[in-house]
Amino acid sequence: MKLALSITEMKLKIQSGRKGWADGADHSFCVTHYRSRLLSPIFLSLIEDALCVMTDLTEIAKEIFSSTGAFSHQAGFEHRPQQEAMAGAIANALVIRQHLTVEAPTGVGKTLAYLVPAILYATSTGRKAIISTHTKTLQEQIFQKDIPVVRSSLRHEFTAVLLKGRKNYLCTTRLNNALSSTMQLFNREGVKQLQRIRDWSLKTTNGDIENLEFAPRPEIWDMVCSVKDACSSKLCGSGCFFQQVKERLKSAHLAIMNHALFFTLMARQETDARFIFDFDFVIFDEAQTVEAAAIASIGKNISRYEVLGAIHKLYNSKKRKGLLANQNKHLKSACKAAEHATVEFFDSIRRYALANTSRQNQFELAQIREIRIRTPHVVANILEEPLAHLQSLVRKVENSLHIENEKQELAVARRALWEAQTFISEFLEQLDGDLAYWVDLGGPSRESTILCSSPYDVAERVAPMLFRDDTSIIMTGATLSVNGILDYFHQRLGAHSSRGMILTSPFDYGRQMKLRIARDIPEPDTEGYATALPKWIMQSIDRSAGKALILFTNGSMMRDVASELADSFEEKGLKLLVQGGDQQRHKLLKEFREDVSSVLFGLDSFWMGVDVPGEALEHVVITRLPFAVPNHPLIEARIESIAKRGGNSFMEYTLPEAVLKLRQGVGRLVRSHHDKGMVTILDSRILTRRYGKLLISSLPQCPIEIITADGDVEHVLLEE
């Protein structure tokens, strides 16, 4: 739509203090006929013209990504029609306030495709753009790499803020409070760490714990980080790092955060001061993880360690430290009583969980972590009374104090006790039938016991708050569709009003990739599979001389295979990297990238988010089709819910989830136009079961080879 606007009308709109004219009828940009200067800045010198032309944002966004657009001068630029189409579709969705889902395969350049229309729309309308990602890695990439590229290419002024959960930030007020109470709260090592944090606070620019030179003990950082009740604009002023980032966020055009923080903030909108979301629009990157993030954020949990930590913050009888260390014996006795009740309560519920699991033998018990609790009041709530009593005593101390910071710290500790008491009561009562409840054993130590509850279906909880009529929710990811449609993804989130768009890949998979399927390997769960798998894996690795990512669905199986093949790897001069050892995930990936003779064995977290272009990764081996096993309470509850209403849980949940995860795993191979390699699937069911055709058709079209037991190619299937 184009519309002429008089100089007088323009002046009125500019003088009204708006950053744009989003409240007008057309939501368009005012630009001159100088197309090359169209982006620097948005309004230019329009008042000097008698008339200005309102050009649709969709057209502008597409032009920026054209072969002669603003990005064409960037080194390494190549025109991608998919990227241009995506930018135009997002711009159009923002203008008409429509929800949009875009499946954008690797190589499309989706980050820039959504950043540009988001920035232009945000700066012209005053609506904040919320950019939400699953990983911190992508968060940092957007903030440190992509935004500077957009800024330099468009020559357009905008502000962006990287936001993390408040406990990531140092609160200088709480730091000063802790420094003034060192003898009461900390031992010698604690005081030393506190002083190091103080020295760091004098030179850091953002107070982010990620930039701290050492890892402080959790109880130390808990006393100095930003928390509700003890860190606020009223209490801290502008000196607190969290308050600084919060203040910058109010006027920022873009806020970059992760999914977990987004849903945590969204859940608190009813009670907390709103500095975000009122008139904003949201772009979810890595949208395939949005449902899981929403479930985790809406769910609750409390651990034995956390409850004891809250009590010890008040008084630790062994260390004789805490906020109440200088108080009377009655208060200290109440802390001891609450501590003893906590230990007894968590021990009793751990014993109940282990006694009532369906696992029959000691081997299975050793592998188990989560045990579902299906009935209420499985143990007595012996914690409620001592926790309530302790809170009452703490409140009396608060009311008697005249030093504000001491009162605030006690209020934080008391709130932690109240939250623990409330959730434990909810867990035992199980009043919400839409939640699954379980005990996470965490490991062999009783100290790691965690009580958990979470909804197994978030559509009804999330959709009304998220997919509103007055905003746009843009969701994008590389693997969102099943059988060429987005219905399953939309149904899981309740995003029924979202329009769908599936882009083609810019890669030539017919040339860059080959799919090999093992025909003669025994099916999983049959007697010969575990015995045959190491041989098939070694044959696969030999075909690519290493350079392989081997994806497993079972940790015990992965470790057994790694142990059996260790000598073979050594003989062939190949380095074997296995997830779950001493090395963290990012260090394993770094070593895998740098050593082209290495092979990496990985579990669930390596099926997605792994980006290893080039020679280091030329072979992805799928050891088993990734069907979800109902051994987690949430999966079990979801399957039961579908069966209860007469549905087919395999077709409605298990198979679509397997399709998406298989696509994610296969997607680790080709990451650039220069990559070449093969994917091997060591699960013959993809050839023998009816669902196999759906799984194969969901993968990129490429030559398909059937591999026999001897490793020979029996015949080749070429996708039409």
Helices and strands as residue ranges (DSSP letters): E 4-6, H 7-15, E 29-31, G 35-37, G 46-48, E 51-55, H 57-64, G 70-73, H 81-95, E 100-103, H 110-125, E 129-133, H 136-141, I 142-146, H 147-154, E 160-162, G 166-168, H 172-179, H 182-185, H 188-201, G 209-211, H 218-221, H 233-236, G 237-239, H 241-251, E 254-258, H 259-267, E 281-284, G 287-289, H 290-298, E 300-303, H 304-314, H 329-355, H 362-367, E 370-372, H 384-400, H 404-429, E 435-440, G 446-448, E 450-455, H 459-466, E 473-477, H 487-493, E 499-502, H 509-512, E 513-518, H 529-544, E 548-551, H 555-572, E 575-578, H 585-594, E 598-602, G 604-606, E 619-622, H 633-644, H 649-649, I 650-654, H 655-666, E 677-681, H 685-688, H 692-697, E 703-707, E 713-718
